[in-house]
């Protein structure tokens, strides 16, 4: 059986966060949640994950600032922005910061699962390339 991604959901809306976590867990994914940017960063320091679903508009620390910090802590994690507030400027800034994708809420579950799978595959491919490069460097 193929490995399943570990997913972190970061959203200040409790109902959305818990409902999405249940839906993803029912699909066999390992899911953790955080209600804020600082909580997400703390979680990532102790429990790494593969794919992060990140809201943009949150109190204390917004999604853009949180994304920048995530990339400092776990640069290998793929981040998918999942927001109810569409903005071309925000989308461009987020992609420059290294987000994998940008989706609007509500997002159909099958589309979200496909995006999570794509992000996880990208992460695995990057890890595989890095391993090959390290082996070449050690052997050559």
C-alpha positions as CSV (number, residue, x, y, z in Angstrom):
1,X,0.0,0.0,0.0
2,X,1.3,3.5,-0.9
3,X,2.1,5.9,1.9
4,X,-0.5,8.4,2.9
5,X,0.3,12.0,3.5
6,X,0.3,13.5,6.9
7,X,-1.9,16.6,6.7
8,X,-2.1,19.7,8.9
9,X,-5.3,21.8,8.7
10,X,-4.7,25.4,9.8
11,X,-8.0,27.4,10.1
12,X,-9.5,29.6,12.7
13,X,-13.1,28.4,11.9
14,X,-13.5,25.5,14.3
15,X,-16.5,23.9,12.5
16,X,-14.7,24.0,9.1
17,X,-11.5,22.6,10.6
18,X,-13.0,19.7,12.5
19,X,-15.4,18.8,9.7
20,X,-12.6,18.7,7.1
21,X,-10.4,16.8,9.5
22,X,-13.1,14.1,9.9
23,X,-13.6,13.9,6.1
24,X,-9.9,13.5,5.3
25,X,-9.4,11.0,8.1
26,X,-12.3,9.0,6.7
27,X,-10.3,8.8,3.5
28,X,-7.4,7.3,5.4
29,X,-5.2,10.4,5.8
30,X,-3.4,11.2,9.1
31,X,-4.7,14.6,10.1
32,X,-3.9,17.1,12.7
33,X,-5.4,20.6,13.2
34,X,-4.4,24.0,14.4
35,X,-6.6,27.0,15.1
36,X,-4.0,29.7,14.3
37,X,-0.6,30.4,12.7
38,X,1.3,30.3,15.9
39,X,-0.4,27.0,16.9
40,X,0.5,25.5,13.5
41,X,4.1,26.5,13.8
42,X,4.3,25.0,17.3
43,X,2.8,21.8,16.0
44,X,5.2,21.6,13.0
45,X,8.2,21.9,15.4
46,X,7.2,18.7,17.2
47,X,5.2,16.8,14.5
48,X,6.3,17.3,10.9
49,X,3.7,16.8,8.2
50,X,3.7,16.5,4.4
51,X,0.9,18.7,3.3
52,X,-0.5,21.8,5.0
53,X,-4.0,23.2,4.3
54,X,-3.7,26.9,5.3
55,X,-6.3,29.6,5.6
56,X,-5.4,33.2,4.6
57,X,-7.4,35.3,7.0
58,X,-6.8,34.4,10.6
59,X,-6.4,36.6,13.7
60,X,-3.0,37.1,15.3
61,X,-1.0,35.8,12.3
62,X,-2.3,35.7,8.8
63,X,-1.8,33.0,6.3
64,X,0.9,34.8,4.3
65,X,3.0,35.3,7.4
66,X,2.3,31.8,8.5
67,X,3.4,30.4,5.1
68,X,6.7,32.2,5.3
69,X,7.4,30.8,8.7
70,X,6.3,27.3,7.7
71,X,8.8,27.4,4.8
72,X,11.5,28.3,7.4
73,X,10.6,25.5,9.7
74,X,9.7,22.7,7.3
75,X,10.7,23.8,3.8
76,X,10.0,20.4,2.4
77,X,6.3,20.5,3.3
78,X,3.8,21.4,0.6
79,X,1.3,24.1,1.4
80,X,-2.1,24.4,-0.2
81,X,-4.0,27.6,0.5
82,X,-7.7,27.0,1.2
83,X,-9.5,30.3,1.6
84,X,-13.0,31.8,1.3
85,X,-11.5,35.2,0.2
86,X,-10.3,35.3,-3.4
87,X,-7.6,37.8,-4.2
88,X,-5.3,37.7,-7.2
89,X,-2.6,39.8,-5.3
90,X,-2.7,37.4,-2.4
91,X,-2.6,34.4,-4.7
92,X,0.5,35.8,-6.5
93,X,2.3,36.6,-3.2
94,X,1.5,33.1,-1.8
95,X,2.8,31.3,-4.9
96,X,6.0,33.4,-4.7
97,X,6.4,32.3,-1.1
98,X,6.3,28.6,-2.2
99,X,2.7,27.5,-1.9
100,X,1.8,24.5,-3.9
101,X,-1.7,25.6,-4.8
102,X,-4.6,28.0,-4.0
103,X,-8.2,26.8,-3.6
104,X,-11.4,28.6,-2.7
105,X,-13.7,27.4,0.0
106,X,-15.9,25.5,-0.3
107,X,-13.9,23.1,-2.3
108,X,-15.3,19.7,-3.4
109,X,-13.7,16.9,-1.4
110,X,-12.6,15.0,-4.5
111,X,-10.8,18.1,-5.9
112,X,-9.1,18.7,-2.5
113,X,-8.0,15.1,-2.3
114,X,-6.5,15.3,-5.8
115,X,-4.6,18.5,-4.8
116,X,-3.4,16.8,-1.6
117,X,-2.2,13.8,-3.6
118,X,-0.5,16.0,-6.2
119,X,1.3,18.0,-3.4
120,X,2.4,14.8,-1.7
121,X,3.7,13.3,-4.9
122,X,5.7,16.4,-5.6
123,X,7.2,16.2,-2.1
124,X,8.1,12.6,-2.5
125,X,9.7,13.2,-5.9
126,X,11.8,16.1,-4.5
127,X,12.9,13.8,-1.6
128,X,13.8,11.0,-4.0
129,X,15.9,13.4,-6.2
130,X,17.6,14.8,-3.1
131,X,18.5,11.2,-2.0
132,X,19.9,10.4,-5.5
133,X,22.0,13.6,-5.5
134,X,23.4,12.8,-2.0
135,X,24.3,9.2,-3.1
136,X,26.0,10.5,-6.2
137,X,27.9,13.1,-4.1
138,X,29.0,10.4,-1.6
139,X,30.0,7.9,-4.3
140,X,31.7,10.2,-6.7
